[in-house]
Amino acid sequence: MEQLTQYLKKTKTSQAEFSRVIGVHSSVMCKYLKKKAKPSPQRAYLIERVTDGAVPASAWFGDAA
């Protein structure tokens, strides 16, 4: 997921740190970044809140989320 990767680089946040913040295992975070898994809608909205909108929930699910 390019937007999340860019956010992590811009904020100098490690994948491990971000995964702890959103409450997922680092292996799940890796799957999100490689587009091998999508977060639940609730987690996608959490990511949106944590990133102050830099990674919107719609980036994962489109406008239907």
C-alpha positions in Angstrom: 0.0 0.0 0.0 1.9 3.0 -1.3 0.2 5.7 0.7 1.0 3.9 4.0 4.6 3.2 2.9 5.0 6.9 2.1 3.5 7.9 5.4 5.9 5.7 7.3 8.9 7.1 5.4 7.8 10.7 5.8 7.2 10.3 9.6 10.2 8.0 10.1 7.9 5.5 11.8 9.0 1.9 11.7 6.6 -0.8 10.6 6.9 -2.4 14.0 6.0 0.8 15.8 3.0 1.5 13.6 1.7 -2.1 13.9 1.8 -1.7 17.7 -0.1 1.6 17.5 -2.9 0.0 15.4 -2.9 -3.2 17.3 -1.8 -5.8 14.7 1.2 -8.2 14.5 4.1 -7.0 12.5 3.5 -9.8 10.0 0.0 -8.5 9.4 1.4 -5.0 8.8 3.8 -6.5 6.3 0.9 -8.0 4.4 -0.9 -4.7 4.4 2.1 -3.0 2.9 2.5 -5.7 0.2 -1.2 -5.6 -0.6 -1.6 -9.3 0.4 -4.2 -8.4 3.0 -6.6 -5.5 3.7 -7.5 -4.3 7.1 -11.0 -4.6 8.5 -13.1 -1.5 7.9 -12.7 -0.6 11.6 -8.9 -0.9 11.4 -8.8 1.0 8.1 -10.6 3.9 9.8 -8.2 3.6 12.7 -5.3 3.9 10.3 -6.9 7.0 8.8 -7.2 8.6 12.2 -3.7 7.6 13.3 -2.3 9.1 10.1 -4.4 12.2 10.3 -6.0 11.4 7.0 -2.8 10.7 5.1 -4.0 7.1 4.5 -7.7 7.3 4.1 -9.9 4.3 4.6 -11.1 4.7 1.0 -7.6 3.8 -0.1 -8.2 0.2 1.0 -11.9 -0.2 0.0 -12.8 2.5 -2.4 -15.7 4.9 -1.7 -18.0 2.2 -0.4 -16.0 1.8 2.9 
